[in-house]
Amino acid sequence: MAAERMSRVDTAWLRMDNDVNLMMIVGVWLLRPAATLEALVERVSDKLLKYDRFRQKVVQDAMGANWVVDDDFDIRRHVLQEKLVVAAGQTPEQALQARCGELATTPLDPAHPLWTFHLVEDYDGGSAIIARIHHCIGDGISLISVMLSITDGGNDPPRRRRRESAREEADDPTDWLSRAVLEPLTDITVKAIGMYGEGVARSVEALSHPQQLLGSLDMARTAYQVISDVAALAVMPDDSPTLLKGALHKPAGEKVVAWNDPLPLEAVKTIGKGLGCSINDVLLSCAAGAIGAWLRDRGEDPAGKEIRAMVPVNLRPLEDAWKLGNKFGLAPLVLPIGIDNPVERVYAVRQRMADLKGSYQPLLAFAVLALAGLMIKPVQDAILGLFAKKATAVMTNVPGPAQPLKFLGSTLEQTMFWVPASGDIGVGVSILSYAGGVQFGLITDRGLCPDPHAIIERFAPEFEKLEWLTMMLPWAGQAEAA
């Protein structure tokens, strides 16, 4: 197979590794009963390697990078067995979390494909699998699609015809998107339709056929919105200094991870419905409350303070997730960590989410990444460093299957992942719904927050406070019922 040119955006993610943050997505699967190494090797060989990316290594040159088949590929180099070391005073879960933190700061071997699976055969009556995949291979949505495909009964990736593949290479989506932003607005315009889901996907699809947009009656309004969003990105102030933003200490380049027990998804939906808010509003409000409470306990008064989190926004139709690569933008979401009242805080989050609806900032951020992928690394670092100064955290919310999955005949009981952060950002918050529950995961830099458990353990109490207050609020028909 001939070498394949890496897209501009994927190149930017490839070169984003630094001493503080490695661009790896780290995930954990907890299985019961236990799985064996041989069964895992067989499944990965049979399913995962049908995606060409997982046999390809990265070869960089002066202009970027290529995907090249690894002629020395050895599955045993990528699927490894782990024996969990439980130190005195540690629980197995704490030992597993510590190992995840170590692996999050251990570079992948650049001479071979940039991924590994680590199997802990004996963990809590079952097994645990720690997966590490470099961000240049794909984003969260695409990698969730890939991981689902290797579960029992998972679908293989569709096989594209050569003609379709050649056409896609000739019309690289990163090219048309960067042109859409960099060329005059009178030539190409965009109308974003919402922040999440199919609305953004349709906007991106429309961008690939710009001639259909020329002469649109909405052109003036669209141009004004794009100009406004460009200005907003350019003049956005640096994020407020807090303990999580290096107010006292700088990032150390060592990672610590934590996760909590899942919250019941149905209860989250009920609260959202009762308050007229989305599930996202409820969950992000709980995250803001937990961070604010943690700061308060450490002597930093969060009253009146806000922090900014960069939220990934999917920019592709979900049916195309199997194609891998990075197709997402970044939207700056302001979290009101200084609001103590849970109901007031959830409405504040809802308003901030509404302010982002219809914004072009995710598309513009994608274009910045595409542009950065063309630059030499020092210039790229300078460009992306501007993003890092604007935010305290990266926060992502990914929907998973509603029913429990099977893997190698075992039940996948719990799953979690952590997103990497760029520059010197030291906090990553991951929210994943799965099998009727909502799981929070937190990864922090040890220099900024050495004990993320102290934050993650506050998520459930914040949710419970919101739940109780919601039940105490008046509801439609209450007077008639009384």
C-alpha positions in Angstrom: 0.0 0.0 0.0 1.3 3.4 -1.0 2.0 6.1 1.6 -1.0 8.3 2.4 -0.7 11.9 3.2 -1.9 12.9 6.7 -4.5 15.7 6.7 -3.5 19.1 8.0 -5.7 18.8 11.1 -4.3 15.4 12.0 -0.8 16.7 11.5 -1.5 19.5 14.0 -2.6 16.9 16.6 0.4 14.7 15.9 2.8 17.6 16.6 1.0 18.9 19.6 2.8 16.6 22.1 4.8 18.6 24.7 6.5 18.1 28.1 3.2 18.7 29.9 0.6 17.0 27.7 0.8 14.0 25.3 -1.9 13.9 22.7 -3.2 10.4 23.7 -6.8 9.4 24.3 -6.7 7.0 27.2 -9.7 4.7 28.0 -10.6 1.9 30.4 -13.0 -1.0 30.0 -14.0 -3.1 33.0 -15.1 -6.6 32.1 -16.6 -9.5 34.1 -15.8 -12.4 34.0 -12.2 -12.1 33.2 -10.8 -12.1 29.6 -7.6 -13.7 28.4 -4.6 -12.2 26.6 -4.9 -14.7 23.7 -8.6 -13.9 23.2 -7.9 -10.2 23.2 -5.0 -10.7 20.6 -7.3 -12.7 18.4 -10.2 -10.2 18.6 -7.9 -7.2 17.9 -6.3 -9.0 15.0 -9.6 -10.0 13.5 -11.5 -6.7 14.0 -9.3 -3.7 14.8 -6.7 -4.4 12.1 -9.4 -4.1 9.4 -9.0 -0.4 9.9 -5.8 0.4 7.9 -4.8 3.1 10.4 -3.9 0.6 13.1 -1.3 -1.1 10.8 0.2 2.2 9.8 3.0 4.2 11.4 3.7 7.9 11.0 6.6 9.1 9.0 7.2 12.9 9.3 8.9 15.1 6.7 9.5 18.9 6.4 6.0 19.5 5.0 4.0 17.3 7.3 3.6 13.5 7.7 2.5 10.4 5.9 0.7 7.2 7.0 2.9 4.3 6.0 2.3 0.6 6.5 4.6 -0.8 9.3 6.5 -3.6 7.6 7.7 -4.7 11.1 4.2 -4.8 12.6 3.8 -7.2 15.5 0.5 -7.4 17.3 2.3 -8.5 20.5 4.0 -5.1 20.5 0.6 -3.4 20.8 -1.5 -5.8 22.9 0.2 -6.3 26.2 -0.4 -8.0 29.5 -0.3 -6.1 32.7 0.0 -7.2 36.3 -1.6 -4.6 38.5 0.7 -3.6 41.4 -1.4 -2.6 44.4 0.6 -0.7 46.9 0.1 -0.7 50.7 -3.1 1.2 51.6 -4.3 1.2 48.0 -7.5 -0.3 46.7 -7.4 -2.2 43.3 -9.4 0.7 41.8 -6.8 3.3 43.1 -4.0 1.1 41.7 -5.7 0.9 38.3 -6.2 4.7 38.3 -2.6 5.2 39.2 -1.5 3.0 36.3 -3.8 4.9 33.9 -2.0 8.1 35.0 1.4 6.6 34.3 0.4 5.4 30.9 -1.1 8.8 30.0 2.4 10.3 30.4 4.3 7.5 28.7 5.0 8.3 25.0 3.9 5.8 22.3 6.7 4.3 20.2 6.9 6.6 17.1 8.6 3.8 15.1 5.3 1.8 15.0 1.5 2.5 14.9 0.6 4.8 17.7 -1.7 2.7 19.9 -1.6 0.0 22.6 -4.0 -2.1 24.6 -2.9 -3.2 28.1 -4.8 -6.1 29.6 -5.0 -6.5 33.4 -6.3 -10.1 33.4 -7.1 -10.2 37.1 -9.0 -7.2 38.3 -11.9 -7.1 40.8 -13.3 -10.5 39.8 -12.8 -9.7 36.1 -10.4 -7.9 33.8 -9.5 -4.3 32.9 -8.3 -3.1 29.5 -6.4 0.2 29.2 -6.4 1.6 25.7 -4.1 4.3 24.5 -4.6 5.8 21.0 -2.8 8.9 19.7 -5.2 11.7 18.8 -3.8 12.0 15.2 -5.6 8.7 14.5 -9.0 10.0 15.3 -11.2 12.0 17.6 -13.5 10.8 20.3 -16.6 10.2 18.1 -14.6 8.2 15.6 -12.7 6.1 18.2 -16.0 5.3 20.0 -17.3 4.0 16.7 -14.1 1.9 16.2 -14.3 0.5 19.8 -17.9 -0.4 19.3 -17.0 -2.3 16.2 -14.7 -4.7 18.0 -17.3 -5.7 20.6 -19.2 -8.9 20.2 -21.4 -8.6 17.1 -19.8 -5.3 16.1 -19.9 -4.2 12.5 -16.7 -4.2 10.3 -15.9 -0.8 8.7 -17.5 -0.3 5.3 -15.3 -0.9 2.3 -15.1 2.1 0.0 -14.7 1.7 -3.7 -11.4 3.0 -5.1 -13.1 5.6 -7.1 -14.8 7.1 -3.9 -11.5 7.0 -2.0 -9.6 8.8 -4.8 -12.3 11.5 -5.0 -12.1 12.1 -1.3 -8.3 12.4 -1.5 -8.7 15.0 -4.3 -11.2 17.0 -2.3 -9.6 16.9 1.2 -12.2 18.2 3.7 -9.6 20.2 5.5 -8.8 22.0 2.3 -12.3 23.2 1.6 -12.9 24.2 5.2 -9.8 26.3 5.5 -10.7 27.9 2.2 -14.2 28.6 3.5 -12.7 30.6 6.3 -9.7 32.2 4.6 -11.3 33.3 1.4 -13.6 36.4 1.2 -16.9 35.9 2.8 -18.7 37.0 -0.4 -17.4 33.9 -2.1 -18.2 31.3 0.5 -20.6 31.6 3.4 -21.8 29.3 6.0 -25.0 29.1 8.1 -24.4 27.1 11.2 -27.5 25.3 12.5 -27.0 24.7 16.2 -24.0 23.5 18.2 -24.4 19.8 18.4 -25.4 16.9 16.3 -26.8 16.8 12.8 -27.2 20.6 12.6 -23.4 21.2 12.6 -23.0 18.1 10.3 -25.3 19.7 7.8 -23.5 23.0 7.9 -20.2 21.2 7.2 -21.8 19.3 4.4 -23.1 22.5 2.9 -19.6 24.0 3.1 -18.4 21.2 0.8 -20.7 22.6 -1.9 -20.2 26.3 -1.6 -21.7 27.1 -5.0 -25.1 26.3 -3.5 -24.7 29.0 -0.9 -23.8 31.9 -3.3 -26.5 34.5 -3.6 -28.2 33.3 -0.5 -30.6 35.8 1.2 -28.9 35.0 4.5 -25.4 36.0 3.2 -25.3 39.3 4.9 -26.5 37.9 8.2 -24.1 35.0 7.9 -21.1 37.3 7.1 -21.9 39.4 10.1 -22.0 36.4 12.4 -18.7 35.0 11.0 -17.0 38.4 11.4 -18.4 38.6 15.0 -17.1 35.2 15.9 -13.7 35.8 14.4 -13.5 39.0 16.5 -14.6 37.1 19.6 -11.9 34.5 19.2 -9.3 37.1 18.6 -10.1 39.3 21.6 -11.1 36.6 24.0 -9.2 37.3 27.3 -7.0 34.8 29.0 -8.8 32.6 31.5 -8.9 33.8 35.1 -6.0 32.5 37.3 -7.1 29.8 39.8 -5.4 26.9 41.4 -6.4 24.8 38.3 -4.9 27.5 36.0 -1.5 27.7 37.7 -2.2 30.5 40.1 0.3 28.9 42.6 2.0 26.1 40.8 2.9 25.2 37.2 2.0 22.0 35.5 4.4 19.1 36.3 3.7 16.9 33.3 2.5 14.0 35.5 -1.1 12.9 35.2 -3.6 11.6 37.8 -6.9 10.2 36.8 -10.2 9.5 38.7 -13.7 8.3 37.9 -16.9 8.1 40.0 -19.8 5.6 40.2 -22.3 6.3 37.4 -25.3 8.5 38.0 -28.7 7.2 36.8 -29.3 8.7 33.4 -33.1 8.6 33.8 -32.8 10.8 36.9 -30.6 13.3 35.0 -33.3 13.3 32.2 -36.1 13.9 34.7 -34.3 16.8 36.3 -33.6 18.4 32.9 -37.2 18.0 31.9 -38.4 19.5 35.2 -36.1 22.5 34.8 -36.6 22.9 31.1 -32.9 22.2 30.6 -30.9 19.7 28.5 -29.0 16.7 29.9 -25.8 18.6 29.0 -26.9 21.6 31.0 -27.5 19.5 34.1 -24.2 17.6 33.9 -22.1 20.6 33.1 -23.7 22.5 36.0 -22.7 19.6 38.3 -19.1 19.8 37.0 -19.0 23.5 37.6 -20.4 23.1 41.1 -17.8 20.4 42.0 -14.9 22.5 40.8 -16.2 25.5 42.7 -16.6 23.5 45.9 -13.1 22.1 45.5 -11.6 25.5 45.2 -13.6 26.8 48.2 -12.3 23.9 50.3 -8.7 24.9 49.4 -9.1 28.5 50.5 -9.9 30.1 47.1 -13.2 31.9 47.0 -14.8 31.2 43.6 -17.7 33.7 44.2 -18.2 35.7 41.1 -15.6 33.7 39.1 -15.9 31.7 35.9 -13.6 29.4 34.1 -13.5 28.6 30.4 -13.6 25.0 29.1 -12.9 24.1 25.5 -15.7 21.8 24.4 -15.2 19.6 21.3 -18.0 19.9 18.8 -18.6 17.1 16.2 -18.3 18.3 12.6 -19.2 15.2 10.7 -22.2 13.0 10.0 -22.2 10.2 12.6 -22.4 7.6 9.9 -19.0 8.7 8.7 -17.3 8.2 12.1 -15.6 5.0 10.9 -13.4 7.0 8.6 -11.3 8.1 11.5 -9.3 11.3 11.5 -10.2 14.5 13.4 -13.4 16.3 12.4 -14.3 18.5 15.3 -14.1 22.1 16.3 -13.7 23.7 19.7 -16.2 25.9 21.4 -15.3 28.0 24.5 -17.9 27.3 27.2 -17.9 29.5 30.3 -18.6 27.5 33.5 -20.1 29.6 36.4 -18.0 28.0 39.2 -18.9 30.9 41.5 -22.6 30.3 41.6 -23.4 28.3 44.7 -27.1 27.8 44.2 -27.5 24.6 42.0 -30.7 25.8 40.2 -29.3 29.2 39.5 -26.1 27.6 38.2 -27.9 25.2 35.9 -29.9 28.1 34.3 -26.6 30.0 33.9 -25.1 27.1 32.1 -28.2 26.8 29.9 -27.8 30.5 28.9 -24.2 30.1 28.1 -24.9 27.0 26.0 -27.7 29.0 24.2 -25.1 31.8 23.5 -23.0 29.2 21.6 -25.9 28.0 19.4 -25.4 29.2 15.8 -21.8 30.2 16.5 -19.2 29.7 13.9 -16.4 29.4 16.5 -16.2 25.6 16.2 -15.7 25.8 12.5 -13.2 28.6 12.9 -11.3 26.6 15.5 -11.1 23.7 13.1 -9.7 26.0 10.4 -7.1 27.3 12.8 -6.0 23.7 13.4 -5.9 23.1 9.7 -3.7 26.2 9.2 -1.5 25.2 12.1 -0.9 21.8 10.5 0.9 23.6 7.6 3.3 25.5 9.9 6.6 24.5 11.4 6.2 23.2 14.9 7.4 26.4 16.7 4.8 28.5 14.8 2.2 25.8 15.4 3.0 25.8 19.2 2.6 29.6 19.3 -0.8 29.5 17.5 -2.1 26.7 19.7 -0.7 28.3 22.8 -3.2 31.1 22.3 -6.0 28.6 22.7 -4.4 27.1 25.9 -4.2 30.5 27.5 -7.9 31.0 27.0 -9.1 27.9 28.9 -8.6 26.0 32.2 -10.0 22.7 31.0 -11.1 20.5 28.1 -14.5 19.1 28.6 -16.2 16.5 26.4 -19.5 14.6 26.5 -19.9 11.5 24.4 -23.1 9.4 24.2 -22.6 5.7 24.5 -24.8 2.6 24.0 -28.0 2.5 26.1 -27.6 -1.3 26.7 -24.6 -3.2 28.2 -22.2 -4.6 25.6 -20.5 -7.9 25.4 -16.8 -8.3 24.7 -15.0 -11.6 24.3 -18.1 -13.2 25.9 -17.8 -11.0 29.0 -20.0 -8.1 30.0 -18.6 -4.6 29.6 -19.7 -3.3 33.0 -18.0 0.1 33.0 -16.2 2.3 30.6 -14.4 5.6 30.8 -11.9 7.7 28.8 -9.9 10.8 29.2 -9.2 13.5 26.5 -5.8 15.1 26.2 -5.3 18.9 26.5 -3.1 21.1 24.5 -0.4 23.6 25.7 -0.3 23.7 29.5 -4.0 23.1 30.2 -4.0 20.7 33.1 -7.6 19.6 33.5 -9.7 17.2 31.4 -13.3 16.4 32.2 -15.0 13.5 30.3 -18.7 12.6 30.5 -19.9 9.3 29.0 -23.3 7.8 29.1 -23.5 4.0 29.0 -26.0 1.3 29.9 -28.4 3.6 31.7 -25.7 5.5 33.7 -23.6 8.7 33.3 -19.9 8.3 34.1 -17.7 11.3 35.0 -13.9 11.0 34.5 -11.3 13.5 35.5 -7.6 13.8 34.5 -5.4 16.4 36.0 -1.8 17.5 36.1 -0.3 16.5 39.5 1.3 20.0 39.8 -2.2 21.7 39.6 -4.4 19.1 41.3 -2.7 16.1 42.8 -5.9 14.5 44.0 -8.7 14.6 41.3 -10.7 12.3 43.5 -11.4 15.3 45.7 -13.2 16.9 42.8 -14.8 13.9 41.3 -16.4 12.8 44.6 -18.3 16.1 44.6 -20.1 15.4 41.4 -22.7 13.1 43.0 -23.5 15.5 45.9 -23.9 18.4 43.5 -26.3 16.3 41.5 -28.2 15.3 44.6 -28.6 18.9 45.7 -30.0 19.8 42.3 -32.3 16.8 42.5 -33.7 17.8 45.9 -34.2 21.5 44.9 -35.9 20.5 41.7 -38.4 18.4 43.6 -39.1 21.3 45.9 -39.8 23.7 43.1 -43.5 24.4 42.2 -44.8 22.4 39.2 -47.6 22.9 36.7 -51.0 21.8 38.1 -49.7 21.8 41.7 -52.4 24.1 43.0 -55.2 22.1 41.4 -53.8 18.9 42.8 -53.7 20.4 46.3 
